[in-house]
Amino acid sequence: MAQGNNFLTIPEQEGLFTTTKSERSGEDRNNCLGEDEDDDEAEDDVRIIPRSSPIPRKRGHSINDETAEYMRIRLVLPPRRVSFADTTGADLVDVREFVPFDSDDEDDARWEEEETKYHEAYREPVYRLCPEFQPLTGTDLLLAVRTNKVEVESLTPVPDEPLSFEGLIRVLNISFHKSVYVRSTMDGWITYFDYPADYVQGSNDGETDKFSFRLSFAEPYLFNGARIDFVVRYKTSDGEFWANNSGRNYSVTLLKCHFQSW
């Protein structure tokens, strides 16, 4: 057997525990003196407690407690039942069909009457063309043609075209080769266009000839009070001649109304 001693070594406990002393009261000390008269002085009460103690923690709800709470609430709630229509003999699908509505003659007559009242209450406006000059006639026209070589003879509306009008121009026959143009504007001569007039076959009377032209209102000049201004240029081999209503231009105004007349 080995000579060395093998003993379990206990680590030092210094620092792990704290020593506390509590003095006894005077009464307890007298009692102790009566019992142990041989002791010269009273012994102190010595206790050893750990330096730190674990703090108690509140335990959470266990799974058993949660299950019990769920069962308690479940028993209070009314039971739920799910059933389908086919289990009671009914159909799962409800199909509805719609058929066209056939109106009788009385209903048709009533709707026609209501439509007539509506059209009477709302009448779509129409337009009327109003010339702002009076064309010359007879001897006055012939005198103006002899003086100016060209003059506007007449203006007439175009059937089924309420925004258009036609005009006749009388020129003095001073040259076999001749042409007539109508210069017109709808924005006060900011812009203008020249339209050639057409010769009227069989219009020569030995002294004068006739030419015809057509002008129309168009967007964006379809408002009430829109106006077309025009002049006439007569071009011949002997020179060019103008007719402009004595410097006032020939003008036609567009008026909105519920009837049409000239």
TORPATOR-205686 format. One line per 5 residues: number of its first residue (from 1); their letters; for each residue z, y, x of N, C-alpha, C. Coordinates in steps of 0.2 Angstrom, whole numbers, always signed. Layout:
<atoms>
NUM) A) Z:Y:X:Z:Y:X:Z:Y:X | ...
</atoms>
This chain:
<atoms>
1) MAQGN) +0:-6:+4:+0:+0:+0:+0:+6:+4 | -4:+11:+3:-4:+17:+7:+2:+21:+7 | +4:+24:+13:+10:+27:+14:+10:+34:+11 | +4:+37:+10:+4:+44:+6:+6:+43:-1 | +9:+48:-4:+11:+48:-11:+6:+52:-15
6) NFLTI) +3:+48:-20:-2:+51:-25:+1:+53:-31 | +2:+59:-32:+5:+62:-38:+0:+67:-41 | +1:+67:-48:-3:+72:-52:-1:+79:-51 | -5:+83:-49:-3:+90:-47:-4:+94:-53 | +1:+98:-55:+1:+102:-61:+0:+109:-59
11) PEQEG) -5:+112:-61:-7:+119:-59:-1:+124:-61 | -1:+129:-57:+4:+134:-58:+3:+137:-65 | +9:+138:-69:+9:+141:-76:+10:+148:-75 | +11:+151:-69:+12:+158:-69:+6:+163:-72 | +8:+167:-76:+3:+171:-79:+1:+169:-86
16) LFTTT) +2:+162:-88:+0:+159:-94:+5:+160:-99 | +11:+161:-98:+17:+162:-103:+21:+168:-101 | +24:+170:-106:+28:+176:-105:+36:+174:-108 | +40:+176:-104:+47:+175:-105:+51:+180:-109 | +54:+179:-114:+57:+184:-118:+65:+182:-119
21) KSERS) +69:+187:-119:+76:+186:-119:+79:+190:-125 | +83:+187:-129:+87:+190:-135:+94:+190:-134 | +98:+195:-134:+105:+195:-133:+108:+193:-140 | +114:+189:-140:+117:+187:-146:+122:+193:-148 | +123:+193:-154:+127:+198:-157:+134:+197:-155
26) GEDRN) +139:+201:-156:+146:+201:-154:+149:+195:-157 | +148:+194:-163:+151:+188:-167:+149:+182:-164 | +143:+181:-163:+140:+175:-160:+143:+173:-153 | +144:+179:-150:+147:+178:-143:+154:+176:-143 | +158:+178:-148:+165:+176:-148:+165:+169:-150
31) NCLGE) +161:+167:-154:+161:+160:-156:+160:+155:-150 | +155:+158:-146:+153:+154:-141:+159:+154:-136 | +163:+159:-135:+169:+159:-131:+174:+155:-133 | +175:+154:-140:+180:+149:-142:+178:+142:-141 | +172:+141:-141:+170:+134:-140:+170:+132:-133
36) DEDDD) +167:+137:-129:+167:+135:-121:+171:+140:-118 | +177:+139:-117:+182:+144:-114:+181:+144:-106 | +178:+138:-103:+177:+138:-96:+171:+143:-94 | +166:+145:-98:+161:+149:-96:+163:+156:-95 | +162:+159:-89:+164:+166:-87:+160:+171:-91
41) EAEDD) +154:+170:-93:+150:+175:-96:+145:+171:-101 | +142:+175:-106:+138:+172:-111:+131:+171:-108 | +128:+166:-110:+121:+164:-108:+116:+168:-112 | +111:+170:-109:+105:+173:-113:+101:+168:-116 | +98:+170:-122:+93:+165:-126:+87:+166:-123
46) VRIIP) +84:+161:-120:+77:+162:-116:+72:+158:-120 | +66:+161:-122:+61:+158:-125:+54:+159:-121 | +50:+154:-121:+43:+155:-118:+38:+154:-123 | +34:+160:-124:+28:+160:-129:+22:+161:-125 | +16:+159:-128:+10:+160:-125:+8:+168:-124
51) RSSPI) +5:+169:-119:+3:+177:-118:-1:+179:-124 | -6:+175:-127:-10:+177:-132:-10:+171:-137 | -10:+173:-144:-11:+168:-149:-17:+168:-153 | -20:+163:-155:-26:+164:-159:-25:+167:-166 | -30:+171:-168:-30:+175:-174:-32:+171:-180
56) PRKRG) -28:+170:-185:-31:+166:-191:-37:+169:-194 | -42:+165:-195:-48:+167:-198:-49:+164:-205 | -52:+169:-210:-53:+167:-217:-59:+162:-217 | -58:+157:-220:-63:+151:-221:-67:+153:-227 | -74:+152:-226:-79:+153:-231:-79:+148:-236
61) HSIND) -83:+149:-241:-83:+144:-247:-87:+138:-244 | -84:+133:-246:-87:+126:-244:-93:+125:-249 | -97:+120:-247:-102:+118:-251:-100:+115:-258 | -94:+112:-257:-91:+109:-263:-89:+115:-268 | -86:+120:-266:-84:+126:-270:-91:+129:-273
66) ETAEY) -96:+130:-269:-102:+133:-272:-105:+128:-277 | -105:+122:-276:-108:+117:-281:-104:+117:-287 | -97:+118:-287:-93:+118:-293:-94:+125:-297 | -96:+130:-293:-97:+136:-297:-104:+136:-300 | -109:+133:-297:-115:+132:-300:-115:+128:-306
71) MRIRL) -111:+122:-306:-110:+118:-312:-107:+122:-318 | -102:+126:-316:-98:+129:-321:-103:+134:-325 | -107:+138:-321:-112:+142:-324:-118:+139:-328 | -120:+133:-325:-125:+129:-329:-123:+126:-335 | -116:+124:-336:-114:+122:-342:-113:+127:-347
76) VLPPR) -112:+133:-345:-111:+139:-350:-118:+141:-353 | -124:+140:-349:-130:+142:-351:-133:+137:-356 | -137:+140:-361:-140:+135:-366:-145:+131:-363 | -146:+125:-365:-151:+120:-362:-158:+123:-363 | -163:+122:-359:-170:+124:-360:-174:+118:-361
81) RVSFA) -179:+119:-366:-183:+113:-367:-190:+116:-367 | -195:+112:-364:-202:+114:-364:-206:+108:-367 | -210:+111:-372:-214:+106:-376:-221:+109:-377 | -226:+105:-377:-233:+106:-378:-235:+105:-385 | -241:+109:-387:-243:+108:-394:-246:+101:-395
86) DTTGA) -249:+98:-391:-251:+91:-392:-246:+86:-394 | -240:+87:-391:-234:+83:-393:-232:+83:-400 | -234:+89:-404:-233:+89:-411:-239:+88:-415 | -244:+86:-412:-250:+85:-416:-255:+91:-416 | -254:+96:-413:-258:+102:-414:-263:+102:-408
91) DLVDV) -268:+107:-408:-273:+107:-403:-271:+112:-397 | -273:+110:-391:-271:+114:-386:-275:+121:-385 | -281:+121:-388:-286:+126:-388:-287:+128:-395 | -287:+135:-396:-289:+138:-403:-295:+142:-402 | -301:+140:-405:-307:+142:-404:-309:+146:-411
96) REFVP) -311:+153:-410:-313:+157:-415:-320:+159:-414 | -324:+159:-420:-331:+161:-419:-332:+167:-424 | -336:+172:-421:-338:+178:-424:-345:+178:-426 | -347:+180:-433:-354:+180:-435:-356:+187:-436 | -362:+189:-435:-365:+195:-436:-363:+198:-443
101) FDSDD) -362:+204:-444:-360:+207:-450:-367:+210:-454 | -367:+207:-460:-373:+209:-463:-371:+214:-469 | -374:+220:-468:-372:+226:-472:-377:+226:-478 | -375:+227:-484:-379:+228:-490:-382:+234:-490 | -386:+235:-496:-390:+241:-497:-386:+247:-498
106) EDDAR) -380:+246:-501:-375:+252:-503:-373:+255:-496 | -371:+250:-491:-368:+253:-485:-374:+256:-481 | -380:+254:-481:-385:+257:-478:-386:+264:-481 | -386:+265:-487:-387:+271:-490:-382:+276:-488 | -376:+273:-488:-370:+278:-486:-371:+280:-479
111) WEEEE) -373:+276:-474:-374:+278:-467:-380:+283:-467 | -385:+282:-471:-390:+287:-470:-388:+294:-473 | -384:+294:-478:-381:+300:-481:-377:+304:-475 | -373:+300:-472:-369:+303:-467:-373:+306:-461 | -378:+302:-459:-382:+304:-454:-386:+311:-456
116) TKYHE) -388:+311:-462:-391:+317:-464:-387:+323:-464 | -380:+322:-466:-376:+327:-466:-375:+330:-459 | -375:+325:-454:-374:+327:-447:-379:+331:-444 | -385:+329:-446:-391:+333:-444:-392:+340:-447 | -389:+340:-453:-389:+347:-456:-384:+351:-453
121) AYREP) -378:+348:-451:-373:+352:-448:-375:+355:-441 | -379:+350:-437:-381:+352:-430:-389:+352:-430 | -392:+358:-429:-399:+358:-429:-401:+360:-422 | -405:+356:-419:-407:+357:-412:-412:+363:-412 | -410:+368:-407:-414:+374:-407:-421:+373:-405
126) VYRLC) -426:+377:-407:-432:+377:-405:-434:+384:-402 | -440:+385:-399:-441:+391:-395:-447:+394:-398 | -447:+401:-398:-452:+405:-400:-455:+410:-395 | -462:+410:-394:-465:+414:-389:-466:+421:-392 | -464:+426:-389:-465:+433:-392:-469:+437:-387
131) PEFQP) -475:+439:-388:-479:+444:-383:-476:+451:-384 | -475:+454:-378:-472:+461:-378:-478:+466:-377 | -484:+464:-379:-489:+469:-379:-494:+468:-385 | -497:+473:-387:-502:+472:-393:-509:+472:-390 | -513:+466:-390:-520:+466:-388:-524:+471:-392
136) LTGTD) -529:+474:-388:-534:+478:-391:-539:+475:-395 | -542:+478:-400:-547:+475:-404:-552:+480:-405 | -558:+477:-408:-563:+481:-410:-566:+486:-405 | -567:+492:-406:-570:+497:-402:-565:+499:-396 | -558:+499:-398:-554:+500:-392:-554:+495:-387
141) LLLAV) -555:+489:-389:-556:+483:-384:-563:+484:-380 | -568:+486:-383:-574:+487:-380:-574:+493:-375 | -571:+498:-377:-570:+504:-373:-566:+502:-366 | -561:+498:-367:-557:+497:-361:-560:+492:-357 | -565:+488:-359:-569:+483:-355:-574:+487:-351
146) RTNKV) -577:+492:-354:-582:+496:-351:-579:+501:-346 | -572:+502:-347:-569:+507:-342:-566:+503:-336 | -562:+497:-338:-559:+494:-332:-562:+487:-330 | -568:+486:-334:-572:+480:-332:-569:+473:-334 | -562:+473:-336:-559:+467:-338:-553:+469:-343
151) EVESL) -551:+465:-348:-546:+466:-352:-544:+460:-356 | -537:+459:-357:-535:+453:-361:-536:+455:-369 | -540:+450:-372:-542:+451:-379:-537:+448:-384 | -534:+442:-382:-529:+439:-387:-525:+434:-384 | -519:+432:-387:-515:+427:-386:-513:+423:-392
156) TPVPD) -513:+416:-391:-512:+412:-397:-508:+406:-394 | -503:+404:-399:-499:+398:-397:-503:+391:-397 | -501:+387:-393:-504:+380:-392:-501:+375:-397 | -505:+372:-401:-502:+367:-406:-498:+362:-403 | -492:+360:-405:-488:+355:-403:-485:+356:-396
161) EPLSF) -486:+362:-393:-483:+364:-387:-480:+370:-387 | -474:+370:-389:-470:+377:-391:-469:+381:-385 | -469:+378:-379:-468:+382:-373:-474:+385:-369 | -480:+384:-373:-486:+386:-370:-490:+391:-374 | -495:+395:-371:-499:+399:-375:-506:+400:-371
166) EGLIR) -511:+401:-375:-517:+402:-372:-520:+409:-373 | -524:+411:-369:-526:+418:-369:-534:+419:-368 | -537:+424:-371:-544:+426:-370:-545:+432:-366 | -549:+432:-361:-550:+438:-357:-558:+440:-358 | -559:+447:-359:-566:+449:-360:-567:+453:-354
171) VLNIS) -573:+452:-350:-575:+455:-344:-582:+458:-345 | -584:+463:-342:-590:+466:-342:-595:+463:-338 | -601:+461:-340:-606:+457:-337:-610:+461:-332 | -607:+462:-326:-610:+467:-321:-613:+462:-315 | -611:+456:-315:-614:+452:-310:-615:+444:-313
176) FHKSV) -620:+441:-310:-621:+434:-313:-615:+430:-310 | -613:+431:-303:-608:+427:-300:-602:+430:-301 | -597:+427:-305:-591:+431:-306:-585:+425:-307 | -579:+427:-306:-573:+423:-307:-567:+427:-309 | -563:+424:-313:-557:+427:-316:-551:+423:-314
181) YVRST) -546:+427:-312:-539:+423:-310:-534:+427:-314 | -529:+423:-316:-523:+425:-319:-517:+424:-314 | -514:+430:-312:-508:+430:-308:-502:+430:-312 | -497:+426:-312:-491:+426:-316:-485:+424:-312 | -479:+426:-315:-473:+425:-312:-468:+424:-317
186) MDGWI) -462:+421:-315:-457:+420:-320:-450:+422:-317 | -450:+425:-311:-444:+428:-308:-445:+435:-305 | -449:+439:-309:-449:+446:-307:-454:+447:-301 | -459:+443:-300:-463:+444:-294:-460:+442:-287 | -454:+439:-288:-452:+436:-281:-457:+431:-279
191) TYFDY) -459:+427:-283:-464:+422:-282:-470:+422:-288 | -476:+421:-286:-481:+421:-291:-486:+416:-289 | -490:+414:-294:-496:+409:-294:-502:+412:-297 | -508:+410:-294:-514:+412:-296:-518:+406:-300 | -519:+407:-306:-523:+402:-310:-530:+404:-312
196) PADYV) -535:+400:-310:-542:+401:-312:-543:+401:-319 | -546:+406:-322:-548:+405:-329:-555:+402:-330 | -556:+399:-336:-562:+395:-337:-567:+399:-341 | -573:+398:-340:-578:+402:-343:-579:+399:-350 | -580:+403:-355:-581:+401:-362:-588:+400:-363
201) QGSND) -591:+394:-364:-598:+393:-365:-600:+396:-372 | -606:+400:-371:-609:+403:-377:-605:+410:-379 | -601:+412:-374:-597:+419:-376:-601:+425:-374 | -607:+424:-370:-610:+430:-368:-614:+434:-374 | -613:+440:-375:-616:+444:-380:-621:+449:-377
206) GETDK) -623:+448:-371:-628:+453:-368:-624:+458:-364 | -618:+460:-366:-614:+465:-362:-608:+462:-359 | -604:+457:-362:-598:+455:-360:-598:+447:-360 | -593:+444:-356:-592:+437:-356:-584:+436:-358 | -583:+430:-359:-576:+428:-361:-574:+422:-356
211) FSFRL) -567:+423:-354:-564:+417:-350:-557:+416:-354 | -555:+409:-353:-549:+407:-356:-544:+405:-351 | -538:+405:-353:-532:+402:-348:-526:+400:-352 | -522:+396:-349:-516:+394:-352:-510:+394:-347 | -504:+397:-350:-498:+397:-346:-493:+394:-350
216) SFAEP) -488:+391:-346:-482:+388:-350:-475:+389:-346 | -470:+389:-350:-463:+390:-348:-461:+383:-345 | -457:+383:-340:-455:+377:-337:-448:+378:-334 | -444:+372:-333:-438:+373:-329:-438:+376:-323 | -433:+380:-321:-427:+382:-324:-427:+388:-329
221) YLFNG) -433:+390:-331:-434:+396:-335:-435:+394:-342 | -430:+390:-345:-431:+388:-352:-425:+391:-356 | -422:+396:-353:-416:+400:-357:-418:+405:-361 | -414:+407:-366:-416:+412:-370:-417:+419:-367 | -423:+422:-368:-424:+428:-364:-429:+427:-358
226) ARIDF) -430:+421:-356:-435:+420:-351:-441:+424:-352 | -445:+426:-347:-451:+430:-348:-456:+428:-342 | -462:+428:-345:-468:+427:-340:-472:+434:-340 | -473:+436:-334:-477:+442:-333:-483:+440:-329 | -489:+443:-332:-495:+441:-328:-500:+447:-328
231) VVRYK) -505:+447:-324:-510:+452:-323:-517:+448:-322 | -522:+451:-323:-529:+448:-323:-533:+451:-317 | -536:+447:-313:-540:+449:-308:-547:+446:-309 | -552:+451:-309:-559:+450:-310:-563:+451:-304 | -566:+445:-301:-569:+445:-295:-577:+445:-296
236) TSDGE) -581:+449:-293:-588:+449:-293:-591:+451:-287 | -598:+451:-286:-601:+453:-280:-601:+460:-279 | -599:+464:-285:-599:+471:-284:-591:+474:-283 | -587:+469:-282:-580:+471:-281:-575:+467:-285 | -568:+469:-284:-563:+466:-288:-560:+471:-293
241) FWANN) -558:+469:-299:-556:+473:-304:-549:+470:-307 | -544:+474:-309:-538:+472:-311:-537:+475:-318 | -533:+470:-322:-531:+473:-329:-523:+471:-329 | -519:+476:-330:-512:+475:-330:-508:+479:-335 | -511:+480:-341:-508:+483:-347:-506:+490:-345
246) SGRNY) -511:+494:-342:-509:+501:-340:-503:+501:-335 | -502:+496:-331:-497:+497:-326:-490:+494:-328 | -490:+491:-334:-484:+488:-337:-484:+481:-337 | -489:+477:-335:-490:+470:-335:-490:+467:-342 | -493:+462:-342:-493:+458:-349:-487:+453:-349
251) SVTLL) -483:+453:-354:-477:+449:-354:-476:+445:-360 | -474:+439:-359:-472:+435:-365:-465:+433:-364 | -461:+434:-369:-454:+432:-369:-452:+425:-373 | -448:+421:-370:-446:+415:-373:-439:+416:-377 | -439:+415:-384:-433:+416:-388:-431:+410:-391
256) KCHFQ) -425:+409:-392:-422:+403:-395:-420:+405:-402 | -423:+400:-407:-422:+401:-414:-422:+395:-417 | -422:+395:-424:-422:+389:-428:-428:+388:-432 | -433:+393:-431:-440:+392:-434:-445:+395:-429 | -451:+394:-430:-456:+396:-425:-461:+399:-429
261) SW) -463:+405:-426:-468:+409:-429:-471:+413:-424 | -477:+416:-425:-480:+420:-420:-481:+428:-423
</atoms>
